[in-house]
Amino acid sequence: MTLELPLFVVLALVVVAALGAVLIRTYIASVIVLSVFSILTTVTFAMLQAVDVAMAEAVIGAGLLTAVFVTAVSRTRRRP
């Protein structure tokens, strides 16, 4: 009972971040919101006591993928 309300709040924020990552028009802002999504997913896994999965999500999702996406966005050019 003590974990339910904070977990629902974090899960609601996960949904908001996912929608934000899809609906935001600028690429770099979308990548930043996707990184926030990964961090919130990491918090969710940690709250569910899946610490090993949380660590993997933090390293891969929030760290590596954000760096790859920022590099990809910085190397692409918009058409006029």
Chimera marker file (.cmm) of the C-alpha trace (Angstrom):
<marker_set name="trace">
<marker id="1" x="0.000" y="0.000" z="0.000" r="1" g="1" b="0" radius="0.5"/>
<marker id="2" x="2.869" y="2.395" z="0.691" r="1" g="1" b="0" radius="0.5"/>
<marker id="3" x="4.429" y="1.882" z="-2.746" r="1" g="1" b="0" radius="0.5"/>
<marker id="4" x="1.269" y="2.183" z="-4.832" r="1" g="1" b="0" radius="0.5"/>
<marker id="5" x="0.770" y="5.957" z="-4.908" r="1" g="1" b="0" radius="0.5"/>
<marker id="6" x="4.387" y="6.928" z="-5.674" r="1" g="1" b="0" radius="0.5"/>
<marker id="7" x="4.545" y="4.192" z="-8.304" r="1" g="1" b="0" radius="0.5"/>
<marker id="8" x="1.376" y="5.461" z="-9.980" r="1" g="1" b="0" radius="0.5"/>
<marker id="9" x="2.780" y="9.000" z="-9.985" r="1" g="1" b="0" radius="0.5"/>
<marker id="10" x="6.022" y="7.860" z="-11.610" r="1" g="1" b="0" radius="0.5"/>
<marker id="11" x="4.132" y="5.743" z="-14.146" r="1" g="1" b="0" radius="0.5"/>
<marker id="12" x="1.935" y="8.730" z="-15.019" r="1" g="1" b="0" radius="0.5"/>
<marker id="13" x="5.088" y="10.787" z="-15.569" r="1" g="1" b="0" radius="0.5"/>
<marker id="14" x="6.442" y="7.986" z="-17.780" r="1" g="1" b="0" radius="0.5"/>
<marker id="15" x="3.336" y="8.237" z="-19.970" r="1" g="1" b="0" radius="0.5"/>
<marker id="16" x="3.623" y="12.039" z="-20.126" r="1" g="1" b="0" radius="0.5"/>
<marker id="17" x="7.310" y="11.804" z="-21.077" r="1" g="1" b="0" radius="0.5"/>
<marker id="18" x="6.576" y="9.220" z="-23.771" r="1" g="1" b="0" radius="0.5"/>
<marker id="19" x="3.876" y="11.411" z="-25.283" r="1" g="1" b="0" radius="0.5"/>
<marker id="20" x="6.147" y="14.430" z="-25.047" r="1" g="1" b="0" radius="0.5"/>
<marker id="21" x="8.974" y="12.630" z="-26.843" r="1" g="1" b="0" radius="0.5"/>
<marker id="22" x="6.643" y="11.744" z="-29.699" r="1" g="1" b="0" radius="0.5"/>
<marker id="23" x="4.761" y="15.040" z="-29.977" r="1" g="1" b="0" radius="0.5"/>
<marker id="24" x="7.609" y="17.554" z="-29.620" r="1" g="1" b="0" radius="0.5"/>
<marker id="25" x="8.611" y="18.957" z="-33.002" r="1" g="1" b="0" radius="0.5"/>
<marker id="26" x="12.305" y="19.770" z="-32.478" r="1" g="1" b="0" radius="0.5"/>
<marker id="27" x="14.684" y="16.852" z="-32.568" r="1" g="1" b="0" radius="0.5"/>
<marker id="28" x="17.014" y="17.821" z="-29.740" r="1" g="1" b="0" radius="0.5"/>
<marker id="29" x="14.146" y="18.553" z="-27.356" r="1" g="1" b="0" radius="0.5"/>
<marker id="30" x="12.618" y="15.204" z="-28.245" r="1" g="1" b="0" radius="0.5"/>
<marker id="31" x="15.906" y="13.474" z="-27.430" r="1" g="1" b="0" radius="0.5"/>
<marker id="32" x="16.061" y="15.254" z="-24.063" r="1" g="1" b="0" radius="0.5"/>
<marker id="33" x="12.507" y="14.194" z="-23.219" r="1" g="1" b="0" radius="0.5"/>
<marker id="34" x="13.371" y="10.638" z="-24.289" r="1" g="1" b="0" radius="0.5"/>
<marker id="35" x="16.282" y="10.748" z="-21.845" r="1" g="1" b="0" radius="0.5"/>
<marker id="36" x="13.877" y="11.867" z="-19.112" r="1" g="1" b="0" radius="0.5"/>
<marker id="37" x="11.674" y="8.915" z="-20.087" r="1" g="1" b="0" radius="0.5"/>
<marker id="38" x="14.615" y="6.559" z="-19.575" r="1" g="1" b="0" radius="0.5"/>
<marker id="39" x="15.405" y="8.075" z="-16.197" r="1" g="1" b="0" radius="0.5"/>
<marker id="40" x="11.785" y="7.703" z="-15.098" r="1" g="1" b="0" radius="0.5"/>
<marker id="41" x="11.816" y="4.091" z="-16.298" r="1" g="1" b="0" radius="0.5"/>
<marker id="42" x="14.954" y="3.549" z="-14.239" r="1" g="1" b="0" radius="0.5"/>
<marker id="43" x="13.179" y="4.956" z="-11.181" r="1" g="1" b="0" radius="0.5"/>
<marker id="44" x="10.217" y="2.660" z="-11.853" r="1" g="1" b="0" radius="0.5"/>
<marker id="45" x="12.432" y="-0.418" z="-11.991" r="1" g="1" b="0" radius="0.5"/>
<marker id="46" x="14.229" y="0.639" z="-8.818" r="1" g="1" b="0" radius="0.5"/>
<marker id="47" x="10.904" y="1.118" z="-7.018" r="1" g="1" b="0" radius="0.5"/>
<marker id="48" x="9.911" y="-2.396" z="-8.078" r="1" g="1" b="0" radius="0.5"/>
<marker id="49" x="13.193" y="-3.661" z="-6.574" r="1" g="1" b="0" radius="0.5"/>
<marker id="50" x="14.634" y="-4.721" z="-9.921" r="1" g="1" b="0" radius="0.5"/>
<marker id="51" x="17.912" y="-2.946" z="-9.313" r="1" g="1" b="0" radius="0.5"/>
<marker id="52" x="19.876" y="-4.862" z="-11.948" r="1" g="1" b="0" radius="0.5"/>
<marker id="53" x="17.356" y="-3.937" z="-14.641" r="1" g="1" b="0" radius="0.5"/>
<marker id="54" x="17.329" y="-0.349" z="-13.375" r="1" g="1" b="0" radius="0.5"/>
<marker id="55" x="21.106" y="-0.109" z="-13.670" r="1" g="1" b="0" radius="0.5"/>
<marker id="56" x="21.044" y="-1.537" z="-17.199" r="1" g="1" b="0" radius="0.5"/>
<marker id="57" x="18.307" y="0.930" z="-18.202" r="1" g="1" b="0" radius="0.5"/>
<marker id="58" x="20.256" y="3.824" z="-16.698" r="1" g="1" b="0" radius="0.5"/>
<marker id="59" x="23.455" y="2.950" z="-18.526" r="1" g="1" b="0" radius="0.5"/>
<marker id="60" x="21.966" y="1.954" z="-21.865" r="1" g="1" b="0" radius="0.5"/>
<marker id="61" x="18.788" y="4.029" z="-22.046" r="1" g="1" b="0" radius="0.5"/>
<marker id="62" x="19.713" y="7.271" z="-20.364" r="1" g="1" b="0" radius="0.5"/>
<marker id="63" x="23.409" y="7.224" z="-21.150" r="1" g="1" b="0" radius="0.5"/>
<marker id="64" x="24.336" y="5.456" z="-24.360" r="1" g="1" b="0" radius="0.5"/>
<marker id="65" x="21.182" y="6.011" z="-26.401" r="1" g="1" b="0" radius="0.5"/>
<marker id="66" x="21.039" y="9.686" z="-25.504" r="1" g="1" b="0" radius="0.5"/>
<marker id="67" x="24.621" y="10.143" z="-26.679" r="1" g="1" b="0" radius="0.5"/>
<marker id="68" x="23.914" y="8.263" z="-29.922" r="1" g="1" b="0" radius="0.5"/>
<marker id="69" x="20.740" y="10.257" z="-30.617" r="1" g="1" b="0" radius="0.5"/>
<marker id="70" x="22.388" y="13.613" z="-29.868" r="1" g="1" b="0" radius="0.5"/>
<marker id="71" x="25.246" y="12.697" z="-32.200" r="1" g="1" b="0" radius="0.5"/>
<marker id="72" x="22.818" y="11.647" z="-34.923" r="1" g="1" b="0" radius="0.5"/>
<marker id="73" x="20.753" y="14.833" z="-34.576" r="1" g="1" b="0" radius="0.5"/>
<marker id="74" x="23.841" y="17.026" z="-34.643" r="1" g="1" b="0" radius="0.5"/>
<marker id="75" x="25.088" y="15.375" z="-37.849" r="1" g="1" b="0" radius="0.5"/>
<marker id="76" x="21.839" y="15.678" z="-39.775" r="1" g="1" b="0" radius="0.5"/>
<marker id="77" x="20.759" y="18.792" z="-41.592" r="1" g="1" b="0" radius="0.5"/>
<marker id="78" x="17.268" y="20.112" z="-42.023" r="1" g="1" b="0" radius="0.5"/>
<marker id="79" x="16.009" y="20.763" z="-45.491" r="1" g="1" b="0" radius="0.5"/>
<marker id="80" x="14.956" y="24.376" z="-46.095" r="1" g="1" b="0" radius="0.5"/>
<link id1="1" id2="2" r="1" g="1" b="0" radius="0.2"/>
<link id1="2" id2="3" r="1" g="1" b="0" radius="0.2"/>
<link id1="3" id2="4" r="1" g="1" b="0" radius="0.2"/>
<link id1="4" id2="5" r="1" g="1" b="0" radius="0.2"/>
<link id1="5" id2="6" r="1" g="1" b="0" radius="0.2"/>
<link id1="6" id2="7" r="1" g="1" b="0" radius="0.2"/>
<link id1="7" id2="8" r="1" g="1" b="0" radius="0.2"/>
<link id1="8" id2="9" r="1" g="1" b="0" radius="0.2"/>
<link id1="9" id2="10" r="1" g="1" b="0" radius="0.2"/>
<link id1="10" id2="11" r="1" g="1" b="0" radius="0.2"/>
<link id1="11" id2="12" r="1" g="1" b="0" radius="0.2"/>
<link id1="12" id2="13" r="1" g="1" b="0" radius="0.2"/>
<link id1="13" id2="14" r="1" g="1" b="0" radius="0.2"/>
<link id1="14" id2="15" r="1" g="1" b="0" radius="0.2"/>
<link id1="15" id2="16" r="1" g="1" b="0" radius="0.2"/>
<link id1="16" id2="17" r="1" g="1" b="0" radius="0.2"/>
<link id1="17" id2="18" r="1" g="1" b="0" radius="0.2"/>
<link id1="18" id2="19" r="1" g="1" b="0" radius="0.2"/>
<link id1="19" id2="20" r="1" g="1" b="0" radius="0.2"/>
<link id1="20" id2="21" r="1" g="1" b="0" radius="0.2"/>
<link id1="21" id2="22" r="1" g="1" b="0" radius="0.2"/>
<link id1="22" id2="23" r="1" g="1" b="0" radius="0.2"/>
<link id1="23" id2="24" r="1" g="1" b="0" radius="0.2"/>
<link id1="24" id2="25" r="1" g="1" b="0" radius="0.2"/>
<link id1="25" id2="26" r="1" g="1" b="0" radius="0.2"/>
<link id1="26" id2="27" r="1" g="1" b="0" radius="0.2"/>
<link id1="27" id2="28" r="1" g="1" b="0" radius="0.2"/>
<link id1="28" id2="29" r="1" g="1" b="0" radius="0.2"/>
<link id1="29" id2="30" r="1" g="1" b="0" radius="0.2"/>
<link id1="30" id2="31" r="1" g="1" b="0" radius="0.2"/>
<link id1="31" id2="32" r="1" g="1" b="0" radius="0.2"/>
<link id1="32" id2="33" r="1" g="1" b="0" radius="0.2"/>
<link id1="33" id2="34" r="1" g="1" b="0" radius="0.2"/>
<link id1="34" id2="35" r="1" g="1" b="0" radius="0.2"/>
<link id1="35" id2="36" r="1" g="1" b="0" radius="0.2"/>
<link id1="36" id2="37" r="1" g="1" b="0" radius="0.2"/>
<link id1="37" id2="38" r="1" g="1" b="0" radius="0.2"/>
<link id1="38" id2="39" r="1" g="1" b="0" radius="0.2"/>
<link id1="39" id2="40" r="1" g="1" b="0" radius="0.2"/>
<link id1="40" id2="41" r="1" g="1" b="0" radius="0.2"/>
<link id1="41" id2="42" r="1" g="1" b="0" radius="0.2"/>
<link id1="42" id2="43" r="1" g="1" b="0" radius="0.2"/>
<link id1="43" id2="44" r="1" g="1" b="0" radius="0.2"/>
<link id1="44" id2="45" r="1" g="1" b="0" radius="0.2"/>
<link id1="45" id2="46" r="1" g="1" b="0" radius="0.2"/>
<link id1="46" id2="47" r="1" g="1" b="0" radius="0.2"/>
<link id1="47" id2="48" r="1" g="1" b="0" radius="0.2"/>
<link id1="48" id2="49" r="1" g="1" b="0" radius="0.2"/>
<link id1="49" id2="50" r="1" g="1" b="0" radius="0.2"/>
<link id1="50" id2="51" r="1" g="1" b="0" radius="0.2"/>
<link id1="51" id2="52" r="1" g="1" b="0" radius="0.2"/>
<link id1="52" id2="53" r="1" g="1" b="0" radius="0.2"/>
<link id1="53" id2="54" r="1" g="1" b="0" radius="0.2"/>
<link id1="54" id2="55" r="1" g="1" b="0" radius="0.2"/>
<link id1="55" id2="56" r="1" g="1" b="0" radius="0.2"/>
<link id1="56" id2="57" r="1" g="1" b="0" radius="0.2"/>
<link id1="57" id2="58" r="1" g="1" b="0" radius="0.2"/>
<link id1="58" id2="59" r="1" g="1" b="0" radius="0.2"/>
<link id1="59" id2="60" r="1" g="1" b="0" radius="0.2"/>
<link id1="60" id2="61" r="1" g="1" b="0" radius="0.2"/>
<link id1="61" id2="62" r="1" g="1" b="0" radius="0.2"/>
<link id1="62" id2="63" r="1" g="1" b="0" radius="0.2"/>
<link id1="63" id2="64" r="1" g="1" b="0" radius="0.2"/>
<link id1="64" id2="65" r="1" g="1" b="0" radius="0.2"/>
<link id1="65" id2="66" r="1" g="1" b="0" radius="0.2"/>
<link id1="66" id2="67" r="1" g="1" b="0" radius="0.2"/>
<link id1="67" id2="68" r="1" g="1" b="0" radius="0.2"/>
<link id1="68" id2="69" r="1" g="1" b="0" radius="0.2"/>
<link id1="69" id2="70" r="1" g="1" b="0" radius="0.2"/>
<link id1="70" id2="71" r="1" g="1" b="0" radius="0.2"/>
<link id1="71" id2="72" r="1" g="1" b="0" radius="0.2"/>
<link id1="72" id2="73" r="1" g="1" b="0" radius="0.2"/>
<link id1="73" id2="74" r="1" g="1" b="0" radius="0.2"/>
<link id1="74" id2="75" r="1" g="1" b="0" radius="0.2"/>
<link id1="75" id2="76" r="1" g="1" b="0" radius="0.2"/>
<link id1="76" id2="77" r="1" g="1" b="0" radius="0.2"/>
<link id1="77" id2="78" r="1" g="1" b="0" radius="0.2"/>
<link id1="78" id2="79" r="1" g="1" b="0" radius="0.2"/>
<link id1="79" id2="80" r="1" g="1" b="0" radius="0.2"/>
</marker_set>
